[in-house]
Amino acid sequence: MARKASLTTEVVVAKATEIVKESGFNALSYRGLARALNVQPQTLYRYVANIEELQVQVILTFLDELIQYTQSQVIGFSGNQAILKFAQAVLTYSNHKLTLTSLLSTSADISDKREIKAKLMALRELPAVILKRQSSKQIDASGRVQMLMSLILGFAEYIDIGLYDGTEEQAVALLQSQIEKMLISN
């Protein structure tokens, strides 16, 4: 348990992130977080202004992890192979860390989404760079990135809400085949 003397914003956000990883965003409350940190709920206001700010910080933490994970997975690959590795990494992260559906639905309720949008744009930048290297047409690459992200995030949500009955390997294979079709047709 954290003591007041060792409590920092980073400690508060880390414990909140841990709670969300274990039980989802619905389990995150000031009272529960204060209990986990062994402090009074009022103490948390010194470090995080309100529950929405805390949710934003947790979402940003997950998006940072996702960005780092996707970057690590595409190292050593280029072109379509790198795009497929990126898609697989997003899907794997969503299946094993925090579902993207949960993250994005919580984001929808946040009043000031600027930081979250900036992180999502940073996530989008990785496939954008890969596709721009493949294409001399800027408009073509931009459209392909939009379609790619829509396909990946939509597929992740489809799996997250339980509409896909196959294994994770089958899901990845299906997603990859759809991405390959999209990349070939453009």
URQUIDA-V244946 format. One line per field, one symbol per residue. phi: phi as a letter, one per 40 degrees, with the letter a starting at -180 (. if undefined). psi: psi as a letter, one per 20 degrees, with the letter a starting at -180 (. if undefined). A space follows every 50 residues. Layout:
# URQUIDA-V244946
phi: ???
psi: ???
This chain:
# URQUIDA-V244946
phi: .cbdcbcbdcccccccccccccbgccccaccccccccgbcdcccccbaca cccccdcccccccdccccccccccdgbafcccccccccccccdccbbbcc dccccccccccbcdccccccccccccccccccccbccccdcccccccccc cccccccdcdcgcbcccccccccccccccdcccccc
psi: pqqghjprgggghgggggggghirhhioqgggggghilrqhhhhihhphr hghggghgghgghgggggghghhipiqrbhghghhgggggggghhiepqh ggghhhhhipgojghgggghhhghhghggghhhhpioggggghhgggghg gghgggggghjjipiargghggggghhhgggghhi.
